[in-house]
Amino acid sequence: MKKTGLLLLSIFILVQIGFSQNQTQNEQNIKDFQNPPQSSKVHTWWHWVQGSISKDGITKDLESMKAQGNAQATILNIGLIDDK
């Protein structure tokens, strides 16, 4: 009888530990969702086609990216080789 009681007590304790860890993870997930870490924010490619850029255009693009929550942009200059 003592072995059965000890076994039940052990199972109960393990279940309680599992639930408490699950609750802690849920709380962390909620915090991360409300304030995402930098590593999970949006990164984008930003194509500059054949040098068709302007200071005003760059400023507007950057402001738009910031408003949308982009954390990083990789600039790609494409079409720079003259086919003449």
Backbone hydrogen bonds in HBPLUS format (Angstrom, degrees):
<---DONOR---> <-ACCEPTOR-->    atom                        ^
c    i                          cat <-CA-CA->   ^        H-A-AA   ^      H-
h    n   atom  resd res      DA  || num        DHA   H-A  angle D-A-AA Bond
n    s   type  num  typ     dist DA aas  dist angle  dist       angle   num
A0005-GLY N   A0001-MET O   3.02 MM   4  6.30 162.6  2.05 152.9 157.4     1
A0006-LEU N   A0002-LYS O   2.87 MM   4  6.03 158.7  1.92 148.7 154.8     2
A0007-LEU N   A0003-LYS O   2.87 MM   4  5.99 152.4  1.94 142.7 150.7     3
A0008-LEU N   A0004-THR O   2.91 MM   4  6.13 162.6  1.94 150.9 155.0     4
A0009-LEU N   A0005-GLY O   2.92 MM   4  6.08 158.4  1.96 146.0 152.4     5
A0010-SER N   A0006-LEU O   2.91 MM   4  6.08 155.8  1.97 144.1 150.9     6
A0011-ILE N   A0007-LEU O   2.97 MM   4  6.22 160.8  2.00 151.6 156.4     7
A0012-PHE N   A0008-LEU O   2.91 MM   4  6.09 163.2  1.94 150.1 154.9     8
A0013-ILE N   A0009-LEU O   2.98 MM   4  6.20 158.9  2.03 149.7 154.7     9
A0014-LEU N   A0010-SER O   2.99 MM   4  6.22 164.5  2.02 151.7 155.8    10
A0015-VAL N   A0011-ILE O   2.93 MM   4  6.14 158.2  1.98 153.5 159.5    11
A0016-GLN N   A0012-PHE O   3.02 MM   4  6.23 158.6  2.07 147.0 152.8    12
A0017-ILE N   A0013-ILE O   2.95 MM   4  6.22 155.1  2.01 151.3 158.0    13
A0018-GLY N   A0014-LEU O   2.99 MM   4  6.20 159.4  2.03 146.7 152.3    14
A0019-PHE N   A0015-VAL O   2.96 MM   4  6.26 159.0  2.01 152.4 157.4    15
A0020-SER N   A0016-GLN O   3.00 MM   4  6.17 155.0  2.06 145.9 152.7    16
A0021-GLN N   A0017-ILE O   3.01 MM   4  6.24 157.1  2.07 151.7 157.3    17
A0022-ASN N   A0018-GLY O   3.02 MM   4  6.18 153.8  2.09 145.2 152.8    18
A0023-GLN N   A0019-PHE O   2.98 MM   4  6.16 154.7  2.04 146.1 152.2    19
A0024-THR N   A0020-SER O   3.08 MM   4  6.30 154.7  2.15 142.0 148.5    20
A0025-GLN N   A0021-GLN O   3.01 MM   4  6.26 155.6  2.07 147.4 153.5    21
A0026-ASN N   A0022-ASN O   2.93 MM   4  6.19 154.5  1.99 147.3 154.6    22
A0027-GLU N   A0023-GLN O   2.98 MM   4  6.24 155.6  2.04 148.7 154.7    23
A0028-GLN N   A0024-THR O   3.05 MM   4  6.32 154.1  2.12 144.5 151.5    24
A0029-ASN N   A0025-GLN O   2.88 MM   4  6.13 155.5  1.94 150.2 157.0    25
A0030-ILE N   A0026-ASN O   3.02 MM   4  6.27 154.9  2.08 148.0 154.0    26
A0031-LYS N   A0027-GLU O   3.06 MM   4  6.34 159.5  2.11 146.8 152.1    27
A0032-ASP N   A0028-GLN O   2.87 MM   4  6.11 162.2  1.90 153.1 158.2    28
A0033-PHE N   A0029-ASN O   2.89 MM   4  6.03 146.3  2.01 143.3 152.5    29
A0034-GLN N   A0030-ILE O   3.00 MM   4  6.20 157.4  2.05 149.0 154.4    30
A0035-ASN N   A0031-LYS O   2.93 MM   4  6.06 148.2  2.03 147.6 156.4    31
A0040-SER N   A0037-PRO O   3.01 MM   3  5.72 161.3  2.04 121.3 127.0    32
A0041-LYS N   A0038-GLN O   3.26 MM   3  5.44 169.9  2.27 111.1 113.6    33
A0071-ALA N   A0042-VAL O   2.79 MM  29  5.69 166.9  1.80 159.8 163.7    34
A0044-THR N   A0072-GLN O   2.96 MM  28  6.37 156.5  2.01 144.7 151.4    35
A0074-THR N   A0044-THR O   2.83 MM  30  6.31 155.9  1.89 154.6 162.4    36
A0046-TRP N   A0074-THR O   2.73 MM  28  5.72 167.6  1.74 149.6 147.9    37
A0076-LEU N   A0046-TRP O   2.87 MM  30  6.04 158.0  1.92 147.1 148.9    38
A0048-TRP N   A0076-LEU O   2.89 MM  28  6.01 169.3  1.90 148.0 150.1    39
A0078-ILE N   A0048-TRP O   2.96 MM  30  6.18 164.5  1.99 151.8 156.7    40
A0052-SER N   A0049-VAL O   2.92 MM   3  5.72 162.7  1.95 127.2 132.7    41
A0050-GLN N   A0078-ILE O   2.76 MM  28  5.91 178.8  1.76 173.5 173.9    42
A0053-ILE N   A0051-GLY O   2.81 MM   2  5.55 133.5  2.03 108.3  93.7    43
A0058-ILE N   A0054-SER O   2.86 MM   4  6.10 161.1  1.90 156.4 161.1    44
A0059-THR N   A0055-LYS O   2.99 MM   4  6.18 163.6  2.02 149.0 153.4    45
A0060-LYS N   A0056-ASP O   3.00 MM   4  6.23 163.4  2.03 149.6 153.7    46
A0061-ASP N   A0057-GLY O   2.92 MM   4  6.09 160.0  1.96 147.9 153.8    47
A0062-LEU N   A0058-ILE O   2.88 MM   4  6.09 165.8  1.90 156.1 159.7    48
A0063-GLU N   A0059-THR O   2.95 MM   4  6.14 160.9  1.99 150.7 156.1    49
A0064-SER N   A0060-LYS O   2.95 MM   4  6.11 156.5  2.01 146.4 152.9    50
A0065-MET N   A0061-ASP O   2.87 MM   4  6.13 159.7  1.91 152.3 158.0    51
A0066-LYS N   A0062-LEU O   2.94 MM   4  6.14 160.2  1.98 149.0 154.2    52
A0067-ALA N   A0063-GLU O   2.97 MM   4  6.19 157.8  2.02 145.8 151.9    53
A0068-GLN N   A0064-SER O   3.03 MM   4  6.27 139.9  2.20 143.6 154.1    54
A0068-GLN N   A0065-MET O   3.20 MM   3  5.14 127.0  2.49  92.8 106.4    55
A0070-ASN N   A0065-MET O   2.93 MM   5  5.24 160.2  1.97 155.8 150.2    56
A0069-GLY N   A0066-LYS O   3.05 MM   3  5.09 154.6  2.12 102.2 110.3    57
